[in-house]
């Protein structure tokens, strides 16, 4: 519990520091997604005029969930390296560092989610009780983000090239996760392969809940949760096993 408190405190300190760098402070976390959505409205609704119904809302749901996933993993991949000076001065369990990143970015995601729901209402999409199903979807993605972040943080100090692979892999994965298109419109064989990707499942389910007012299939969240828990368990085991080795690896 003491180490968990440290992780939450570090996350709070990071959020406060980040807010202090901008003129509007904490309000920037509301202004940023609003500007984000306004820019896409101008491009896709007024500029390109995509014919697909609710395409802008479709796109923004995917982008917000993807940004949470990608930015957290990318930041976590170098977080232990970034704190090597601290590790040489005091002992801390290494899972604290990626957990701090997860808490920080999840806090921003919660704000972006509220802004997104307001946007959907303004956009003309009526709320429904099915929207409550977004909560288990976000919880499943939180577990996935945590598992991937712990894995990235645990392995990168031993394999420095992995961070470059993660950065480029995340970019490639964005185009395979249905952020910009509907995976359900793909051919059956291609869709079956792409839907092995957990983040693609979560993006699809979130759109189904918010736009089509359909509940996600039970097996889809079970599949994502199972993979996530397996990643978390393995990453924590790896971090624990190499806990005292990281300072040596980072200074070598």
C-alpha positions as CSV (number, residue, x, y, z in Angstrom):
1,X,0.0,0.0,0.0
2,X,2.9,2.4,0.7
3,X,4.3,1.9,-2.8
4,X,0.8,2.3,-4.3
5,X,0.5,5.6,-2.5
6,X,3.9,6.6,-4.0
7,X,2.7,5.7,-7.5
8,X,-0.5,7.8,-7.0
9,X,1.5,10.7,-5.6
10,X,4.0,10.6,-8.4
11,X,1.1,10.6,-10.9
12,X,-0.5,13.6,-9.1
13,X,2.9,15.4,-9.2
14,X,3.3,14.7,-12.9
15,X,-0.2,16.0,-13.7
16,X,0.4,19.1,-11.6
17,X,3.8,19.7,-13.3
18,X,2.3,19.3,-16.7
19,X,-0.5,21.6,-15.9
20,X,1.9,24.3,-14.6
21,X,3.6,24.4,-18.0
22,X,0.5,25.8,-19.7
23,X,-1.1,29.2,-19.2
24,X,-4.6,27.7,-18.5
25,X,-3.3,25.0,-16.1
26,X,-5.6,22.1,-15.5
27,X,-8.2,23.5,-17.9
28,X,-5.9,22.5,-20.7
29,X,-7.0,18.9,-20.3
30,X,-10.5,20.0,-21.3
31,X,-9.4,22.5,-23.9
32,X,-7.1,20.0,-25.6
33,X,-9.8,17.3,-26.5
34,X,-12.2,20.1,-27.5
35,X,-9.6,21.5,-29.9
36,X,-8.9,18.0,-31.0
37,X,-12.6,17.4,-31.8
38,X,-13.0,20.8,-33.4
39,X,-10.1,20.2,-35.8
40,X,-11.6,16.8,-36.9
41,X,-15.0,18.4,-37.3
42,X,-13.6,21.0,-39.7
43,X,-11.6,18.4,-41.7
44,X,-14.1,15.6,-42.0
45,X,-17.5,17.3,-41.7
46,X,-16.9,20.6,-43.4
47,X,-13.9,19.7,-45.6
48,X,-14.0,16.1,-46.8
49,X,-17.8,15.7,-46.1
50,X,-17.6,11.9,-45.6
51,X,-20.8,10.2,-46.6
52,X,-20.8,7.6,-43.8
53,X,-23.4,8.4,-41.1
54,X,-21.9,9.7,-37.8
55,X,-18.4,9.3,-39.3
56,X,-16.9,12.1,-37.1
57,X,-18.2,10.5,-33.9
58,X,-17.1,7.1,-35.2
59,X,-13.6,8.4,-35.8
60,X,-13.3,10.3,-32.5
61,X,-14.3,7.3,-30.4
62,X,-11.5,5.3,-32.0
63,X,-8.9,8.1,-31.7
64,X,-9.5,8.8,-28.0
65,X,-9.3,5.1,-27.0
66,X,-6.2,4.7,-29.3
67,X,-4.5,7.7,-27.9
68,X,-4.9,6.4,-24.3
69,X,-3.5,3.0,-25.4
70,X,-0.6,4.2,-27.5
71,X,0.7,7.2,-25.5
72,X,0.7,5.1,-22.3
73,X,2.7,2.2,-23.7
74,X,5.1,4.5,-25.6
75,X,5.8,6.5,-22.4
76,X,6.1,3.4,-20.3
77,X,8.7,1.8,-22.6
78,X,11.3,4.3,-21.5
79,X,10.1,5.1,-17.9
80,X,12.6,2.9,-16.0
81,X,15.5,4.3,-18.1
82,X,14.3,7.8,-17.4
83,X,14.4,7.2,-13.6
84,X,17.8,5.4,-13.5
85,X,19.3,8.3,-11.4
86,X,16.6,7.8,-8.8
87,X,17.1,4.0,-8.8
88,X,20.7,4.5,-7.9
89,X,19.8,6.5,-4.9
90,X,16.8,4.7,-3.3
91,X,15.1,1.4,-3.6
92,X,11.7,1.4,-5.3
93,X,9.9,-1.6,-6.9
94,X,10.1,-1.0,-10.6
95,X,6.4,-1.5,-11.3
96,X,5.8,1.9,-9.7
97,X,7.1,3.7,-12.7
98,X,4.8,2.3,-15.4
99,X,1.9,2.3,-13.0
100,X,2.5,6.1,-12.5
101,X,2.3,6.6,-16.3
102,X,-0.9,4.5,-16.4
103,X,-2.6,6.5,-13.7
104,X,-1.5,9.8,-15.3
105,X,-2.8,9.0,-18.7
106,X,-6.0,7.4,-17.4
107,X,-6.8,10.6,-15.5
108,X,-6.6,12.4,-18.8
109,X,-8.7,9.8,-20.5
110,X,-11.5,10.2,-18.0
111,X,-11.6,13.9,-18.8
112,X,-11.5,13.2,-22.6
113,X,-14.3,10.7,-22.2
114,X,-16.6,13.3,-20.5
115,X,-15.8,15.7,-23.3
116,X,-16.6,13.0,-25.9
117,X,-20.0,12.2,-24.4
118,X,-20.9,15.9,-24.4
119,X,-19.8,16.1,-28.0
120,X,-22.0,13.1,-28.9
121,X,-25.0,14.8,-27.3
122,X,-24.3,18.0,-29.2
123,X,-23.7,16.0,-32.4
124,X,-27.3,14.7,-32.0
125,X,-26.7,11.2,-30.7
126,X,-29.3,10.5,-28.0
127,X,-28.0,8.9,-24.8
128,X,-29.2,5.4,-23.8
129,X,-28.9,3.0,-20.9
130,X,-26.6,0.9,-23.1
131,X,-24.0,3.7,-22.6
132,X,-23.4,2.3,-19.2
133,X,-21.7,-0.7,-20.9
134,X,-18.9,1.7,-21.7
135,X,-17.7,1.3,-18.2
136,X,-16.7,-2.4,-18.5
137,X,-15.1,-1.7,-21.8
138,X,-12.9,1.1,-20.3
139,X,-12.1,-1.2,-17.4
140,X,-11.0,-4.0,-19.8
141,X,-8.9,-1.5,-21.7
142,X,-7.4,-0.3,-18.4
143,X,-6.2,-3.8,-17.7
144,X,-4.9,-4.1,-21.3
145,X,-3.0,-0.8,-21.0
146,X,-1.6,-1.8,-17.6
147,X,-0.4,-5.2,-18.9
148,X,1.2,-3.8,-22.1
149,X,2.8,-0.9,-20.1
150,X,4.3,-3.2,-17.5
151,X,5.7,-5.4,-20.2
152,X,7.2,-2.6,-22.2
153,X,8.8,-1.1,-19.0
154,X,10.1,-4.5,-17.8
155,X,11.8,-5.5,-21.1
156,X,13.1,-2.3,-22.5
157,X,16.1,-1.9,-20.1
158,X,17.4,-5.3,-21.2
159,X,16.7,-4.8,-24.9
160,X,17.2,-1.1,-25.8
161,X,16.2,-1.7,-29.4
162,X,12.8,-2.7,-28.2
163,X,11.8,0.9,-27.6
164,X,12.3,1.7,-31.3
165,X,10.3,-1.4,-32.2
166,X,7.5,-0.4,-29.9
167,X,7.4,3.2,-31.4
168,X,7.2,1.9,-34.9
169,X,5.0,-1.0,-34.0
170,X,2.5,1.3,-32.3
171,X,2.3,3.3,-35.5
172,X,1.7,0.2,-37.7
173,X,-0.8,-1.1,-35.2
174,X,-2.9,2.1,-35.4
175,X,-3.7,1.3,-39.0
176,X,-4.7,-2.3,-38.2
177,X,-7.0,-1.5,-35.2
178,X,-9.9,0.0,-37.1
179,X,-9.3,3.5,-35.9
180,X,-10.1,5.0,-39.3
181,X,-12.4,2.3,-40.7
182,X,-15.0,-0.2,-39.7
183,X,-13.5,-3.7,-39.3
184,X,-16.9,-5.3,-39.7
185,X,-16.9,-4.2,-43.3
186,X,-13.8,-6.2,-44.1
187,X,-13.8,-9.6,-45.7
188,X,-14.4,-12.5,-43.2
189,X,-10.9,-13.9,-43.4
190,X,-9.2,-10.6,-42.9
191,X,-11.6,-9.5,-40.2
192,X,-11.0,-12.7,-38.2
193,X,-7.2,-12.0,-38.2
194,X,-7.5,-8.3,-37.3
195,X,-10.0,-9.0,-34.5
196,X,-7.3,-11.0,-32.7
197,X,-6.0,-7.6,-31.8
198,X,-7.5,-6.7,-28.3
199,X,-7.5,-2.9,-28.9
200,X,-9.4,-3.4,-32.1
201,X,-12.1,-5.3,-30.2
202,X,-12.4,-2.6,-27.6
203,X,-12.7,0.2,-30.2
204,X,-15.4,-1.8,-32.0
205,X,-17.3,-2.5,-28.8
206,X,-17.2,1.2,-27.7
207,X,-18.6,2.3,-31.0
208,X,-21.3,-0.3,-30.9
209,X,-22.3,0.9,-27.4
210,X,-22.2,4.7,-28.1
211,X,-23.4,4.8,-31.7
212,X,-25.5,1.7,-32.2
213,X,-26.6,1.3,-28.6
214,X,-25.7,-2.4,-28.7
215,X,-24.1,-4.2,-25.8
216,X,-20.7,-5.8,-26.4
217,X,-20.5,-9.6,-26.7
218,X,-19.5,-11.2,-23.4
219,X,-16.8,-13.3,-25.0
220,X,-15.0,-10.3,-26.5
221,X,-14.4,-8.6,-23.1
222,X,-13.5,-12.0,-21.6
223,X,-10.9,-12.5,-24.4
224,X,-9.3,-9.0,-23.8
225,X,-9.4,-9.4,-20.0
226,X,-7.7,-12.9,-20.2
227,X,-4.9,-11.6,-22.3
228,X,-4.5,-8.5,-20.1
229,X,-4.3,-10.5,-16.9
230,X,-1.7,-12.9,-18.5
231,X,0.4,-9.9,-19.5
232,X,0.2,-8.3,-16.0
233,X,1.1,-11.5,-14.2
234,X,4.1,-12.2,-16.5
235,X,5.3,-8.6,-16.4
236,X,5.1,-8.5,-12.6
237,X,6.9,-11.8,-12.3
238,X,9.7,-10.5,-14.6
239,X,10.0,-7.2,-12.7
240,X,10.2,-9.0,-9.4
241,X,12.7,-11.5,-10.6
242,X,15.0,-8.8,-12.0
243,X,14.2,-6.2,-9.4
244,X,17.8,-5.8,-8.1
245,X,19.3,-6.2,-11.6
246,X,17.8,-3.1,-13.2
247,X,20.2,-0.6,-11.6
248,X,23.2,-2.6,-12.8
249,X,21.8,-2.9,-16.3
250,X,21.0,0.8,-16.5
251,X,24.5,1.8,-15.5
252,X,26.3,-0.7,-17.7
